[in-house]
Amino acid sequence: MCGIVGYIGTQPAIDFLLQGLQRLEYRGYDSAGVATTKNKMDDSATGEHEKEPIALCKTVGRIDNLQKIVTDAHALHGIGIGHTRWATHGTPVAENAHPHLSQDQKLALVHNGVVENYQVLKKFLQSKGVHFQSDTDSEVIVQLIAYYVKAEEAKGFKVDSQEPSLKKKYAPLVTAVQLAVARLQGTYGLVVMFQEYPDLLIAVRQGSPLVIGIGNNGHYVASDGATLAGYTKQIVYMADHQLALLTKEELQIHHPHDGEVKHLIEPLEIETREVDLGNFEHYMLKEIHEQPQAVRNTLRGRLNDENATAVFGGLNLSPRELRNIHRIVLTACGTSWHAALVGEYLIEEFARIPVEVEYASELRYRNPPVEPGTLLFAITQSGETADTLAALREMKRKGHPSLAICNVVGSTIAQESDGGIYLHAGPEVGVASTKAFTSQCVTLACLALYLGRIRHLNYEAGGRIIQQLRQLPAQIEQVLQTNGKVQELAEKYHKADNFLYLGRQYNFPAALEGALKLKEISYIHAEGYPAAEMKHGPIALVDAHTPSIFIMPQGFVYEKVMSNLEEIKARGGPVIAIAEEGDDRIGKIADDVIYTPQVEEFLQPVISSIPLQLLAYHIALLRGCDVDRPRNLAKSVTVE
């Protein structure tokens, strides 16, 4: 769950490294570092270079801390790598920060992933006289590569500067990297630079994302394509097992079994403004306010009035094949799992197909009986979630069609699924997901409409659903106007240590999501429940200091939820209600009310979740929390 950047070219590497790490800080922010050196392009007078030591700079904490200690020497270098860390092995101290140097200080490496057998490899290297400087699993990789470089040199193999093929020219280095990664068990995205060969970067991936940017003055590498916005318009997504050789002029990608791979250059369609803060104080607030446009983008081109259905171009299953699906499994983690619960209600109501929602972290290790005719949908914002990817692979291994609902083009899950649906919500930088959740809910509504129309849902019903979906962006804009009222409630309740979130039917997942947002960014204990379950135990938690948030727009369970609300009030618990405009009754009972636009029940989770996002945001601010980078969390959970 760390972030990697690298650059080789004619421009100062440090400019991109620091900017790139700022954009990747959502992936981890325990510590950060850069390593740079001179390449041949750094000496414009002679075209030659001196083999300077690798300039290493790393520190605990955020990228801002790193920027303060970067030296003038770094600004003169045209090759470098950088890293922002989310600690797995080893505490967040400077010694454990990346980049890591080999013992002879001739190699530097950054790594995202987990080396599961690092203890075995570490003992092997220690037996060869290697002394380790950190407690990380990642240092094992750079020391192992250095060990194999020396072994290749001892055999008489050298870099041949006259060889036109990059792989042959740098054969000892390539062989050393390949031998080293062949011994690794786990996941890795890594970039290596060499003090003695400062005109080369080597990147390798297995289970951790890496994207290469093709620029006019060199090549870039990063964990995320959005990092490259403003630097290049052309990118190459690396696949598992691939090794990339990057120089200023060339890019070659190799596979250990297939040899050199013809790489596909794709356009980078992300603009700089999409990954910058603009006029907002935090990314979370920016992304909350981007939801009307995100939903418009999600719906664009997907609603077909003529046939009263939704349109998808990437499912790669025909209507006939989809009619033979008898069961759907939705698997996800975190916020995406809550969206999957909404999807369960939607698909079962519109398409009458039985749906199960599985935690991906559990599904990957279970062996449930999955009968023929089962379709898996893996739901993920990043497309890199390790548990969701593993669950997808397990279902594919057993022969079931496995599709994805994903926000990141070119991500691992997008590449490995049999087909799927892109959200088109735009980059989401804030660790606490907001616009991805609402876009996932809308995408699942479109999917439910499509599956319903190829089964039993009639034309008139399909037309009504389309009309309601089209109205949704304007209704989201309307609900964003509750921000002032939400701020007032945050002032009133931000000192509470416990919250309860309650809803029924479609709004039960919204309650779970609201509680998660509060936990994530304000560190307040919060629980989401089906409202009727309160009297089966959780009502014991109710007291005058524990606010209960009831999500209760109009619908067929409104009276039931009202009864649950009165049970809380009877026991002295303060109540905040999320209710629909025109509900005159709720204001007489609840302590506080946030009114939202009237929408159909299947869209209520989208509308209801937005004031809950704002409430979590404002409470976190009042408690002095970092809303974009909450403690112990990272955006993309790429390790188990």
C-alpha atoms as one frame of an Amber mdcrd trajectory, in Angstrom:
protein
   0.000   0.000   0.000   2.983   2.250  -0.649   3.552   4.681  -3.499   6.405
   4.483  -6.002   7.760   7.028  -8.487  10.751   7.031 -10.815  12.166   9.209
 -13.580  14.995   9.054 -16.094  15.511  11.875 -18.578  16.914  15.315 -19.263
  14.967  17.217 -16.621  15.775  17.379 -12.883  14.327  14.186 -11.458  13.529
  15.692  -8.063  10.762  17.931  -9.423   8.681  14.987 -10.598   9.626  12.776
  -7.654   8.330  15.212  -5.050   5.212  16.148  -7.008   4.514  12.488  -7.734
   4.920  11.514  -4.100   2.512  14.273  -3.084  -0.087  12.747  -5.389   0.643
   9.250  -4.106   0.543  10.155  -0.430  -2.937   8.637  -0.171  -1.222   5.246
  -0.555   0.837   5.694   2.611   2.363   8.472   4.659   4.375   6.936   7.482
   7.672   7.953   5.868   9.080   9.007   2.512  12.335   9.205   0.614  14.108
   9.781  -2.682  17.338   8.577  -4.261  18.929  10.349  -7.220  22.172  10.326
  -9.159  23.754  11.826 -12.224  23.154  10.337 -15.639  24.937  11.092 -18.888
  22.541  13.876 -19.737  23.472  15.775 -16.562  26.791  16.952 -17.993  25.797
  18.839 -21.115  29.349  20.045 -21.779  31.042  16.678 -22.149  28.181  14.268
 -22.476  29.932  12.178 -19.850  29.283  11.649 -16.182  31.206  10.895 -13.108
  30.014   7.924 -11.123  28.817   9.863  -8.132  27.395   8.118  -5.084  23.649
   7.723  -4.990  22.210  10.721  -3.163  19.756   9.370  -0.589  17.270  11.438
   1.385  14.501  10.021   3.570  12.527  10.929   6.641   9.631   9.945   8.870
   6.264  11.530   8.184   4.730  13.335   5.234   6.166  14.502   1.938   6.297
  18.041   3.346   8.959  16.816   5.763  10.943  15.326   2.893  10.827  18.519
   0.846  12.456  20.447   3.678  15.581  18.277   3.693  16.114  17.661  -0.020
  19.530  19.131  -0.937  20.687  21.157  -3.913  22.521  18.093  -5.208  19.239
  16.318  -5.866  18.102  19.176  -8.096  21.031  18.531 -10.458  20.239  14.884
 -11.077  18.261  13.497 -14.012  17.534  10.023 -12.684  15.846   9.075  -9.459
  13.305   7.021  -7.555  10.994   7.901  -4.683   8.667   6.223  -2.208   5.963
   7.051   0.313   5.397   4.270   2.843   2.562   2.557   4.653   4.384   0.399
   7.176   3.955  -3.367   7.086   7.273  -4.837   8.262   9.142  -2.513  10.588
   7.985   0.576  12.440   7.803   3.972  10.709  11.345   5.197  11.437  13.888
   6.700   9.058  15.909   3.480   8.841  12.865   1.637   7.507  11.936   4.326
   4.994  12.594   3.708   1.298  14.623   3.857  -0.900  16.870   1.104   0.416
  20.527   0.831  -0.572  22.525  -2.328  -1.094  25.426  -2.932   1.275  27.922
  -1.710  -1.320  25.666   1.343  -1.931  25.693   0.691  -5.667  21.969  -0.116
  -5.917  18.872   1.697  -4.673  15.370   0.214  -4.649  11.781   1.171  -3.850
   9.169  -1.511  -3.264   5.412  -1.765  -2.837   4.122  -5.106  -1.612   4.981
  -7.812   0.890   7.756 -10.412   0.695   6.304 -13.341   2.594   9.537 -15.372
   2.700  11.826 -12.475   3.590  13.058 -14.113   6.808  14.411 -17.100   4.885
  16.079 -14.850   2.316  17.455 -12.599   5.024  19.138 -15.537   6.783  20.608
 -16.663   3.467  22.078 -13.221   2.773  23.372 -12.849   6.329  25.196 -16.134
   5.875  26.918 -14.473   2.895  28.091 -11.555   5.023  25.326  -9.060   4.280
  24.494  -6.641   7.104  20.998  -5.191   7.129  20.220  -1.577   8.002  16.440
  -1.886   8.423  13.713  -4.157   9.754  11.815  -4.203   6.454  11.122  -7.067
   4.133  11.921  -4.733   1.219  15.634  -4.417   2.012  15.974  -8.128   1.333
  15.204  -7.469  -2.344  17.921  -4.878  -2.950  20.501  -6.951  -1.077  19.504
 -10.046  -3.049  19.786  -8.235  -6.385  23.217  -6.895  -5.368  24.264 -10.444
  -4.456  23.327 -11.701  -7.921  24.962  -8.721  -9.661  28.249  -9.677  -7.995
  27.685 -13.309  -8.926  27.211 -12.346 -12.596  30.292 -10.147 -12.530  32.297
 -12.989 -10.959  31.386 -15.110 -13.973  32.897 -12.469 -16.215  29.611 -11.023
 -17.471  29.759  -7.250 -17.955  27.578  -4.488 -19.269  28.304  -4.082 -22.995
  27.912  -0.432 -23.970  28.111  -1.321 -27.685  25.182  -3.741 -27.630  22.071
  -2.132 -29.244  19.560  -4.339 -27.428  18.854  -3.054 -23.933  18.405  -6.528
 -22.507  21.682  -7.744 -23.949  23.515  -4.527 -23.125  22.530  -4.751 -19.468
  22.409  -8.563 -19.359  24.145  -8.970 -15.945  21.761  -6.505 -14.303  18.667
  -7.961 -15.927  19.724 -11.499 -14.993  20.413 -10.433 -11.400  16.982  -8.846
 -11.040  15.242 -11.845 -12.621  17.084 -14.305 -10.371  16.228 -12.256  -7.307
  12.510 -11.806  -7.983  12.217 -15.501  -8.886  12.991 -16.242  -5.237  10.391
 -13.848  -3.841   7.099 -15.110  -2.479   4.421 -12.442  -2.185   3.718  -9.266
  -4.097   5.949  -6.564  -5.445   6.085  -3.514  -7.605   9.654  -2.316  -7.552
  12.050   0.053  -9.292  15.840  -0.320  -9.153  18.553   2.202 -10.022  22.293
   1.562 -10.321  25.083   3.902  -9.242  27.490   2.547 -11.878  24.873   2.577
 -14.669  22.993   5.835 -14.215  21.359   5.670 -17.621  19.008   2.823 -16.641
  16.014   2.082 -14.439  14.568  -1.411 -14.062  10.948  -1.882 -12.972   9.268
  -5.203 -12.149   5.744  -6.016 -10.983   3.913  -8.940  -9.492   0.593  -8.153
  -7.852   1.369  -4.460  -7.205   0.527  -1.815  -9.809   3.094   0.006 -11.938
   2.437   2.426 -14.791   5.071   3.795 -17.172   4.760   7.268 -18.654   6.304
   8.114 -22.003   7.449  11.734 -22.067   9.238  13.997 -24.518  12.326  14.191
 -22.325  12.432  10.792 -20.693  10.379   8.099 -19.014   8.360   8.034 -15.807
   7.166   5.202 -13.604   4.531   5.360 -10.861   2.097   3.257  -8.852  -0.870
   5.159 -10.262  -1.588   6.709 -13.657  -3.075   9.818 -12.044   0.398  10.608
 -10.703   1.547  11.262 -14.277  -1.118  13.853 -15.137   0.559  16.948 -16.531
   3.788  15.094 -17.313   2.696  12.812 -20.132  -0.321  11.898 -22.234   0.915
   8.389 -23.046   1.181   5.508 -20.601   1.879   1.798 -20.532   0.297  -0.448
 -17.898   2.688  -3.159 -16.753   1.272  -6.638 -16.225   2.324  -9.253 -13.692
   5.710 -10.927 -14.264   6.854  -8.161 -16.595  10.226  -6.432 -16.328  10.705
  -2.984 -17.882  14.017  -1.430 -18.929  13.858   2.343 -19.057  16.408   4.764
 -20.451  15.933   8.349 -21.561  15.223   7.254 -25.136  13.933   3.696 -24.880
  11.420   1.470 -23.148  11.555  -2.299 -23.415   9.306  -4.722 -21.558  10.186
  -8.379 -21.108   8.430 -11.454 -19.763  10.472 -14.307 -18.258   8.839 -16.860
 -20.580   7.693 -14.823 -23.584  10.770 -12.639 -24.092  10.322  -9.057 -25.238
   6.682  -7.964 -25.121   5.214  -5.437 -27.527   3.817  -2.865 -25.134   0.501
  -1.149 -25.730   0.666   2.633 -25.411  -2.600   4.060 -24.116  -3.779   7.648
 -23.670  -3.776   9.136 -20.184  -7.170  10.795 -19.963  -6.708  12.369 -16.542
  -6.174  16.122 -16.369  -4.025  17.873 -13.772  -7.052  19.662 -12.328  -8.599
  16.289 -11.464  -5.776  15.417  -9.081  -5.184  18.897  -7.654  -7.131  20.441
  -4.774  -8.389  23.451  -6.687 -10.267  25.792  -4.335 -11.025  23.139  -1.738
  -9.275  22.726   1.587  -9.233  18.929   1.428  -9.567  16.224  -1.201 -12.440
  14.641   0.707 -14.487  17.835   0.548 -13.597  18.272  -3.136 -14.688  14.731
  -3.920 -17.923  15.073  -1.966 -18.768  18.084  -4.120 -17.717  16.273  -7.308
 -20.470  13.688  -6.853 -23.049  15.314  -9.149 -20.545  15.277 -12.016 -19.216
  11.845 -11.070 -22.747  10.404 -11.288 -23.302  12.163 -14.636 -20.097  10.574
 -15.913 -21.157   7.178 -14.595 -24.516   7.435 -16.382 -23.190   8.937 -19.621
 -23.982   6.701 -22.588 -25.517   3.996 -20.420 -29.238   4.799 -20.554 -31.222
   3.657 -23.586 -34.667   5.269 -23.772 -35.750   3.374 -26.870 -35.480   0.031
 -25.136 -35.908   1.326 -21.568 -32.716  -0.356 -20.443 -29.079   0.231 -19.607
 -26.187  -0.255 -22.031 -22.812  -1.761 -21.187 -19.993  -2.259 -23.627 -17.623
  -4.404 -21.594 -19.565  -7.197 -19.913 -18.428  -9.651 -22.609 -21.483 -11.801
 -21.911 -24.432 -11.907 -24.286 -28.030 -11.438 -23.089 -28.563 -15.149 -23.689
 -25.598 -16.038 -21.455 -26.803 -13.628 -18.783 -30.290 -15.171 -18.829 -28.627
 -18.457 -17.868 -27.149 -16.880 -14.732 -29.015 -18.248 -11.715 -27.040 -16.618
  -8.942 -24.773 -13.607  -8.518 -21.986 -13.183  -5.975 -20.854  -9.629  -5.236
 -17.480  -9.485  -3.488 -15.678  -6.440  -2.145 -14.017  -4.848   0.881 -14.796
  -1.785   2.990 -16.902   0.893   1.340 -17.221  -1.192  -1.830 -18.750  -3.975
   0.283 -21.407  -1.539   1.458 -22.135  -0.639  -2.171 -22.412  -4.361  -2.873
 -25.131  -4.627  -0.198 -27.056  -1.922  -2.033 -26.515  -3.934  -5.210 -28.010
  -7.017  -3.564 -31.276  -5.166  -2.894 -31.284  -3.663  -6.399 -30.623  -6.836
  -8.387 -32.993  -8.988  -6.382 -35.769  -6.398  -6.708 -35.348  -5.513 -10.400
 -33.995  -8.761 -11.873 -35.236 -11.371  -9.384 -31.824 -13.064  -9.315 -30.574
 -14.399  -5.959 -27.539 -12.396  -4.812 -24.939 -13.061  -2.144 -22.546 -10.424
  -0.838 -19.198 -11.761   0.334 -16.270 -10.108   2.050 -13.456 -10.721  -0.403
 -11.044 -11.378   2.459 -13.247 -14.308   3.548 -14.270 -15.577   0.131 -10.667
 -16.057  -0.971 -10.124 -18.666   1.772 -13.549 -20.278   1.895 -14.578 -23.212
  -0.225 -18.310 -22.558  -0.598 -20.392 -24.716  -2.939 -20.774 -22.518  -6.025
 -23.105 -24.129  -8.533 -22.938 -23.674 -12.304 -24.704 -20.540 -13.482 -23.070
 -18.328 -10.839 -21.623 -14.975 -11.883 -19.099 -13.068  -9.775 -18.806  -9.279
  -9.688 -15.708  -7.919  -7.940 -16.356  -4.334  -6.824 -13.391  -2.064  -6.208
 -12.472   1.597  -6.547  -8.745   1.138  -7.126  -8.794  -2.157  -8.977  -5.807
  -3.210  -6.864  -7.391  -4.424  -3.604  -5.416  -7.552  -2.743  -8.267  -9.551
  -1.174 -10.715  -8.684  -3.958  -8.153  -9.652  -6.586  -7.511 -12.961  -4.830
 -11.257 -13.704  -4.633 -11.628 -12.908  -8.338  -8.778 -15.243  -9.221 -10.223
 -18.022  -7.062 -13.602 -17.835  -8.778 -11.992 -17.718 -12.209  -9.900 -20.742
 -11.282 -13.132 -22.639 -10.639 -14.540 -21.709 -14.018 -17.084 -19.047 -13.100
 -17.466 -15.905 -15.202 -15.925 -13.110 -13.175 -16.545  -9.450 -13.918 -15.432
  -6.214 -12.263 -16.943  -2.890 -11.304 -13.913  -0.643 -11.088 -12.876   3.015
 -11.244  -9.299   2.716 -12.528  -8.631   1.881 -16.159  -5.690  -0.483 -16.564
  -5.752  -1.680 -12.957  -4.934  -5.297 -12.160  -8.531  -6.329 -11.481  -9.679
  -4.570 -14.660  -7.069  -6.515 -16.621  -7.714  -9.904 -15.048 -11.512  -9.934
 -15.011 -13.431 -11.437 -17.922 -15.123  -8.088 -18.472 -16.787  -5.397 -16.457
 -17.941  -1.841 -15.953 -15.851   1.269 -15.360 -17.287   3.855 -12.986 -15.739
   6.893 -14.729 -16.002   8.742 -11.406 -12.583  10.334 -11.857  -9.555  10.033
  -9.556 -10.356   9.681  -5.871  -7.471  10.838  -3.685  -9.050  11.151  -0.236
  -8.542   7.950   1.736 -12.186   7.901   2.845 -14.131   6.983  -0.282 -17.064
   9.230  -1.177 -17.783   9.655  -4.878 -16.699   6.099  -5.642 -19.387   4.764
  -3.287 -22.197   6.767  -4.859 -20.971   5.934  -8.368 -20.849   2.247  -7.458
 -24.437   2.405  -6.220 -25.542   4.104  -9.449 -23.641   1.590 -11.580 -25.291
  -1.274  -9.710 -28.694   0.352 -10.302 -27.940   0.428 -14.040 -26.807  -3.191
 -13.906 -29.975  -4.218 -12.066 -32.044  -2.388 -14.702 -30.210  -4.162 -17.518
 -30.565  -7.611 -15.930 -34.208  -6.908 -15.132 -35.032  -5.875 -18.699 -33.600
  -9.076 -20.178 -35.764 -11.034 -17.749 -39.151  -9.866 -16.541 -39.012  -6.093
 -15.894 -41.472  -4.387 -18.237 -40.833  -1.425 -20.513 -42.785   1.053 -18.409
 -40.896   0.168 -15.230 -37.577   0.422 -17.070 -38.522   3.866 -18.380 -39.373
   5.090 -14.871 -36.032   3.894 -13.523 -34.188   5.727 -16.308 -36.082   8.931
 -15.592 -35.248   8.697 -11.897 -31.577   8.044 -12.603 -31.392  11.080 -14.873
 -32.756  13.315 -12.115 -30.210  12.088  -9.588 -27.261  14.482 -10.283 -29.489
  17.528  -9.751 -30.844  15.980  -6.551 -27.286  15.408  -5.312 -26.552  19.081
  -5.960 -29.595  19.896  -3.871 -28.548  17.693  -0.952 -25.089  19.294  -0.933
 -26.832  22.477   0.158 -27.383  20.859   3.567 -23.702  21.523   4.311 -24.471
  24.487   6.573 -26.954  22.514   8.656 -24.509  19.615   8.889 -21.804  21.955
  10.193 -24.144  23.062  12.970 -24.758  19.443  13.968 -21.030  18.739  13.917
 -20.504  21.580  16.368 -23.181  20.114  18.613 -22.076  16.486  18.587 -18.344
  16.377  17.796 -17.353  15.601  21.392 -19.404  12.398  21.522 -17.322   9.219
  21.770 -19.905   6.840  20.314 -22.474   7.028  17.521 -25.142   4.621  16.306
 -26.269   4.647  12.650 -29.605   3.002  11.901 -31.548   2.284   8.732 -33.650
  -0.404   7.107 -33.799  -2.004   3.679 -31.841   0.095   1.169 -30.738   2.415
   3.943 -29.136  -0.257   6.091 -25.999  -0.230   3.866 -26.089   3.573   4.022
 -26.017   3.312   7.830 -22.978   1.036   7.667 -21.241   3.412   5.280 -22.024
   6.457   7.437 -20.575   4.751  10.507 -17.459   3.733   8.580 -16.839   7.295
   7.400 -16.994   8.604  10.967 -14.662   5.889  12.239 -12.172   6.368   9.420
 -11.538  10.074   9.698 -12.624  11.203  13.188 -11.590   8.077  15.156 -14.968
   8.025  16.920 -16.436   4.616  17.641 -19.528   4.186  15.476 -21.719   1.227
  14.584 -24.234   0.702  11.821 -27.256  -1.562  12.344 -30.579  -2.450  10.788
 -32.885  -0.285  12.891 -35.029  -3.229  14.008 -31.984  -5.035  15.402 -31.503
  -2.417  18.111 -33.767  -4.149  20.556 -31.824  -7.397  20.099 -28.855  -6.089
  22.045 -27.372  -2.778  20.851 -30.060  -0.702  22.564 -28.084  -1.341  25.755
 -25.554   1.178  24.402 -28.082   4.017  24.317 -27.594   6.847  26.775 -27.708
  10.635  26.818 -24.155  10.856  25.413 -24.595   8.500  22.440 -26.271  10.076
  19.400 -28.284   7.798  17.129 -28.531   8.751  13.474 -31.687   7.407  11.833
 -31.817   7.252   8.043 -35.552   7.348   7.450 -36.800   8.817   4.194 -40.352
   7.977   3.141 -41.009   4.392   2.150 -42.872   1.267   3.099 -40.793   0.747
   6.289 -41.045   4.377   7.428 -43.488   3.584  10.248 -41.338   0.688  11.419
 -38.244   2.925  11.603 -40.259   5.601  13.396 -41.147   3.016  16.029 -37.464
   2.165  16.458 -36.654   5.862  16.770 -39.191   6.329  19.548 -37.634   3.412
  21.423 -34.347   5.342  21.469 -36.035   8.573  22.525 -37.817   6.774  25.356
 -34.417   5.838  26.757 -32.996   9.357  26.641 -30.822   8.947  23.567 -30.316
  12.009  21.315 -31.592  11.406  17.784 -30.490  12.888  14.457 -32.772  12.032
  11.532 -31.992  12.014   7.812 -35.487  12.560   6.425 -37.168  13.699   3.228
 -38.406  17.191   2.574 -42.100  17.480   3.397 -41.883  15.145   6.389 -43.528
  17.371   9.018 -43.828  14.603  11.560 -40.153  13.802  12.159 -39.247  17.323
  13.302 -41.509  16.952  16.310 -39.787  13.821  17.557 -36.107  13.881  16.563
 -33.687  16.281  18.241 -32.222  17.329  14.887 -33.211  16.717  11.276 -31.352
  16.964   7.976 -33.831  17.128   5.112 -32.981  15.606   1.749 -34.787  15.604
  -1.626 -37.488  13.014  -2.258 -36.209  10.119  -4.375 -37.313   6.577  -5.072
 -36.273   4.050  -2.464 -33.642   2.402  -4.668 -31.749   5.726  -4.877 -32.079
   6.669  -1.218 -28.643   5.267  -0.218 -26.993   7.684  -2.660 -28.827  10.724
  -1.321 -28.693   9.682   2.350 -24.957   8.982   2.334 -23.973  12.524   1.337
 -24.967  14.371   4.546 -23.289  11.538   6.455 -20.082  12.130   4.496 -20.286
  15.834   5.320 -20.996  15.110   8.988 -17.932  12.873   9.274 -15.839  15.517
   7.508 -16.855  18.402   9.757 -16.624  16.379  12.978 -13.116  15.258  12.004
 -12.058  18.854  11.394 -13.402  19.957  14.751 -11.489  17.135  16.437  -8.264
  18.173  14.706  -7.983  15.060  12.504  -6.329  14.822   9.105  -9.357  14.013
   6.958  -7.432  13.095   3.797  -4.808  10.965   5.516  -6.334   9.333   8.589
  -4.007   7.445  10.876  -3.126   3.828  10.101  -5.014   3.876   6.776  -4.098
   3.991   3.109  -6.297   4.298   0.061  -5.434   1.149  -1.863  -5.067  -1.969
   0.270  -2.637  -3.855  -1.941  -1.341  -6.154   0.809  -3.179  -8.776   2.814
